[in-house]
Amino acid sequence: MAAGTITARDLSEHYTSGLSSFHDEFVPQLKSRLSWLSGEEWTLSDLDDFIAFAAGSDVDLMSHLIEAVAAREQVVAYPGDWYGFSVGSTHAENILWNEDATDRLACLCVPSVRNGHLTQEMLNFLASGSACLLNLNLFPTLAVAERSTVARQLRPLLNKSVLSISFSRGFSMTASQLGVFLLHRDHPFVRRFGEQWNWFTYFYNSLAAQTFLHLDWTNLQSVDNSRRAWVDAWLASHNLPQIDSGSYYVKSFSLRGLVPEELQPLTRNGLVRLCFKPPQT
């Protein structure tokens, strides 16, 4: 559908009217969807002074930010969270895995791919940082009530945070990538990196943006509910605990005693972690 709406004029004017469309049409819709996903714990007025930048994917943007910050100072990721926070940087010595991010950039997936949750320890980690990079990739995969709770807990941290939205997995667009940063216009990173991020934004994926605008979010919630039920059934059929909270995409367990050999490849930081890809519906 999105591809069918692209005209020759759209292609030739991508860097002018196309860029205006990104800021004037796509970004307001994105803010509206985030507010809706949060159960309006993040109101549109909360996000009113947030500006957007885009790139080919969220990985492009996050890697650029971490690489640039780590060139001068330490960056801290939460232990057991997404390995991608470190793999894209040439300054590995300045990327730490620690529960304390005092006066440094704190990086975390919301919910965390460590265990599919946002815990109080993780909130304390974020609060300690001078700035936060929040990867919202799996946020839509939380149940409605839990999404609202998580958004309420994060609201005091919004103005110092970079919200990274990946239009994959939770946002249902893995095959058509688009990465977006949302952050307050007065955030220090806007002054520091705004020129580079504006350059990236010229090359945003218009097809992905149009696809997002056409998504039926009520239907997507129904799909998420079906996938959550499938994961619960799989856990039960394998005699594993059913964990009602957290993302259905990732479930983690701490086992008593030795970890069976067949589960050892899935063990990291003392946890057995299962990442699910339920059948497409």
C-alpha positions as CSV (number, residue, x, y, z in Angstrom):
1,M,0.0,0.0,0.0
2,A,2.7,2.5,1.0
3,A,4.8,1.7,-2.1
4,G,1.7,2.3,-4.3
5,T,1.4,5.8,-3.0
6,I,4.9,6.9,-4.1
7,T,5.0,9.1,-7.2
8,A,7.8,10.3,-9.4
9,R,7.3,13.8,-7.8
10,D,7.8,12.2,-4.3
11,L,11.1,10.7,-5.4
12,S,12.4,13.9,-6.9
13,E,11.3,16.0,-3.9
14,H,12.3,13.7,-1.1
15,Y,14.9,16.1,0.3
16,T,12.5,19.1,0.3
17,S,8.8,18.4,0.6
18,G,9.6,14.8,1.7
19,L,11.6,16.1,4.7
20,S,8.7,18.5,5.5
21,S,6.4,15.5,5.4
22,F,8.6,13.7,7.9
23,H,8.5,16.5,10.4
24,D,4.9,17.8,9.8
25,E,3.0,14.5,9.3
26,F,5.1,11.5,10.4
27,V,6.5,12.9,13.7
28,P,3.1,14.1,15.1
29,Q,1.7,10.7,14.3
30,L,4.6,9.0,16.0
31,K,4.1,11.1,19.1
32,S,0.4,10.4,19.1
33,R,1.1,6.6,18.9
34,L,3.7,6.7,21.7
35,S,1.2,8.6,23.9
36,W,-1.5,6.0,23.0
37,L,0.9,3.1,23.7
38,S,1.8,4.7,27.1
39,G,-1.9,4.8,28.1
40,E,-1.4,8.6,27.9
41,E,1.1,8.5,30.8
42,W,3.2,10.4,28.2
43,T,0.9,13.1,27.1
44,L,1.2,15.0,23.8
45,S,2.2,18.1,25.9
46,D,5.0,16.0,27.4
47,L,6.3,15.4,24.0
48,D,5.5,18.8,22.4
49,D,9.1,20.1,22.7
50,F,10.6,16.8,21.5
51,I,12.2,16.9,18.1
52,A,12.9,14.0,15.8
53,F,15.9,12.7,13.8
54,A,15.9,9.6,11.5
55,A,18.3,7.2,9.9
56,G,18.2,3.9,8.1
57,S,17.6,2.0,11.4
58,D,17.7,2.6,15.1
59,V,21.0,0.7,15.2
60,D,22.6,3.4,12.9
61,L,21.5,6.2,15.2
62,M,22.4,4.4,18.5
63,S,25.8,3.3,17.2
64,H,26.6,6.9,16.1
65,L,25.6,8.3,19.5
66,I,27.5,5.7,21.5
67,E,30.6,5.9,19.3
68,A,30.7,9.7,19.5
69,V,30.2,9.8,23.3
70,A,32.6,6.9,24.0
71,A,35.3,8.8,22.1
72,R,35.5,11.3,24.9
73,E,34.0,9.6,28.0
74,Q,32.5,6.4,29.4
75,V,29.1,5.0,28.4
76,V,27.3,2.5,30.6
77,A,24.9,-0.3,29.6
78,Y,22.9,-2.3,32.1
79,P,24.4,-5.8,32.8
80,G,22.8,-8.5,30.6
81,D,21.0,-6.0,28.4
82,W,21.4,-5.6,24.6
83,Y,24.9,-6.5,23.3
84,G,24.3,-4.1,20.4
85,F,25.0,-1.1,22.7
86,S,28.7,-2.1,22.6
87,V,29.3,-4.0,19.4
88,G,29.1,-1.0,17.0
89,S,31.8,1.1,18.8
90,T,35.5,1.2,18.2
91,H,35.9,2.5,21.8
92,A,35.2,-0.8,23.7
93,E,37.4,0.3,26.6
94,N,35.0,3.2,27.3
95,I,31.8,1.1,27.3
96,L,31.0,-0.5,30.7
97,W,28.4,-3.0,31.9
98,N,27.5,-1.7,35.3
99,E,24.5,-1.0,37.5
100,D,25.8,2.5,38.3
101,A,25.9,5.1,35.5
102,T,26.6,8.2,37.7
103,D,27.3,11.2,35.5
104,R,27.5,9.1,32.3
105,L,25.2,8.1,29.4
106,A,23.0,5.2,30.6
107,C,21.8,2.8,28.0
108,L,18.9,0.4,28.4
109,C,16.3,-1.4,26.3
110,V,12.7,-0.8,27.6
111,P,11.8,-3.4,28.5
112,S,15.2,-4.9,29.0
113,V,16.3,-7.8,26.8
114,R,17.9,-9.2,30.0
115,N,14.6,-10.4,31.3
116,G,11.7,-8.6,29.4
117,H,11.0,-6.3,32.3
118,L,11.8,-2.8,33.7
119,T,12.9,-3.4,37.3
120,Q,13.5,-0.9,40.1
121,E,17.2,-1.6,39.8
122,M,17.1,-0.6,36.2
123,L,15.2,2.6,37.1
124,N,17.8,3.4,39.7
125,F,20.5,2.9,37.0
126,L,18.7,5.3,34.6
127,A,18.2,7.9,37.3
128,S,21.9,7.9,38.1
129,G,23.0,8.8,34.6
130,S,23.5,12.3,33.2
131,A,21.5,11.2,30.1
132,C,19.6,8.1,29.1
133,L,19.4,6.2,25.8
134,L,16.2,4.3,25.9
135,N,15.7,1.6,23.2
136,L,11.9,1.3,22.9
137,N,12.0,-1.6,20.4
138,L,10.0,-4.0,22.6
139,F,7.8,-1.5,24.4
140,P,4.7,-2.3,22.4
141,T,5.0,-6.0,23.3
142,L,4.1,-5.3,27.0
143,A,0.5,-5.8,28.0
144,V,-1.5,-2.6,28.1
145,A,-1.5,-2.1,31.9
146,E,2.2,-2.8,32.2
147,R,3.0,-0.4,29.4
148,S,1.2,2.3,31.3
149,T,3.1,1.5,34.5
150,V,6.5,1.5,32.8
151,A,5.7,4.8,31.0
152,R,4.6,6.3,34.4
153,Q,7.9,5.2,35.9
154,L,9.9,6.7,33.1
155,R,8.1,10.0,32.8
156,P,10.4,11.9,35.3
157,L,13.4,10.8,33.1
158,L,11.9,11.9,29.7
159,N,13.6,15.2,29.4
160,K,17.1,13.8,29.8
161,S,16.4,10.8,27.6
162,V,16.9,10.0,24.0
163,L,14.0,7.8,22.9
164,S,15.1,5.4,20.2
165,I,12.2,4.0,18.2
166,S,12.9,1.0,16.0
167,F,10.2,0.1,13.5
168,S,10.8,-3.6,13.8
169,R,9.7,-6.3,16.2
170,G,7.4,-4.5,18.5
171,F,6.5,-1.9,15.9
172,S,5.9,-4.7,13.3
173,M,8.1,-3.4,10.4
174,T,11.2,-5.6,10.5
175,A,11.5,-5.8,6.7
176,S,11.2,-2.1,6.2
177,Q,13.6,-0.4,8.5
178,L,13.5,3.1,9.9
179,G,15.1,4.4,13.1
180,V,14.0,7.6,14.9
181,F,15.4,9.5,17.8
182,L,13.1,11.7,19.8
183,L,14.6,14.0,22.4
184,H,13.9,17.4,24.0
185,R,15.0,20.3,21.8
186,D,17.1,21.6,24.7
187,H,18.9,18.3,25.3
188,P,22.7,18.7,25.3
189,F,23.0,16.1,22.6
190,V,20.9,18.2,20.2
191,R,23.5,21.0,20.4
192,R,26.3,18.4,20.1
193,F,25.1,16.2,17.4
194,G,22.1,18.0,15.7
195,E,24.0,18.9,12.6
196,Q,25.0,15.2,11.9
197,W,21.6,13.9,12.8
198,N,19.9,16.4,10.5
199,W,22.2,15.1,7.7
200,F,21.1,11.5,8.5
201,T,17.4,12.6,8.4
202,Y,17.7,13.7,4.8
203,F,18.0,10.0,3.9
204,Y,15.1,8.6,6.0
205,N,13.1,5.7,4.6
206,S,9.9,7.3,3.3
207,L,8.4,4.0,2.4
208,A,8.8,2.8,6.0
209,A,7.3,6.1,7.3
210,Q,4.3,5.7,5.0
211,T,3.9,2.1,6.1
212,F,3.8,3.2,9.7
213,L,1.1,5.8,9.0
214,H,-1.1,3.0,7.5
215,L,-0.7,0.5,10.3
216,D,-3.9,-0.6,12.1
217,W,-2.8,-0.4,15.8
218,T,-6.0,-1.9,17.1
219,N,-5.3,-5.0,15.0
220,L,-1.6,-5.0,16.1
221,Q,-2.7,-5.2,19.7
222,S,-4.8,-8.2,18.9
223,V,-1.8,-9.8,17.2
224,D,0.4,-9.1,20.3
225,N,-2.3,-10.8,22.5
226,S,-2.3,-13.9,20.3
227,R,1.5,-14.1,20.4
228,R,1.6,-13.6,24.2
229,A,-0.9,-16.5,24.5
230,W,1.3,-18.7,22.2
231,V,4.4,-18.1,24.4
232,D,2.4,-18.9,27.5
233,A,1.3,-22.2,25.9
234,W,4.8,-23.0,24.8
235,L,6.2,-22.4,28.3
236,A,3.5,-24.6,29.8
237,S,4.1,-27.4,27.3
238,H,7.8,-27.4,28.2
239,N,7.2,-27.4,32.0
240,L,8.6,-23.9,32.4
241,P,7.1,-21.2,34.7
242,Q,4.6,-18.9,33.1
243,I,5.5,-15.3,33.7
244,D,2.5,-13.1,33.2
245,S,4.5,-9.8,33.3
246,G,7.1,-8.5,30.9
247,S,7.5,-8.8,27.2
248,Y,6.4,-12.0,25.5
249,Y,9.5,-11.7,23.3
250,V,12.0,-12.6,26.0
251,K,11.7,-14.7,29.1
252,S,14.6,-15.3,31.6
253,F,15.0,-17.9,34.3
254,S,17.5,-18.4,37.1
255,L,17.9,-22.2,37.6
256,R,18.7,-24.0,40.8
257,G,21.8,-26.1,40.6
258,L,23.7,-26.8,37.4
259,V,22.4,-25.6,34.1
260,P,21.7,-28.5,31.7
261,E,24.1,-28.8,28.9
262,E,21.4,-28.2,26.2
263,L,20.6,-24.8,27.9
264,Q,24.1,-23.6,28.4
265,P,24.3,-21.8,25.0
266,L,21.3,-19.8,26.2
267,T,22.9,-18.8,29.5
268,R,24.3,-15.2,30.1
269,N,25.0,-13.4,33.3
270,G,23.7,-16.4,35.3
271,L,20.3,-16.4,33.5
272,V,18.8,-18.7,30.9
273,R,17.2,-16.5,28.4
274,L,14.7,-17.5,25.8
275,C,13.9,-15.2,22.9
276,F,10.6,-16.0,21.1
277,K,9.4,-15.5,17.6
278,P,5.8,-16.7,17.7
279,P,4.1,-17.8,14.4
280,Q,3.1,-15.0,12.1
281,T,-0.6,-14.2,12.3
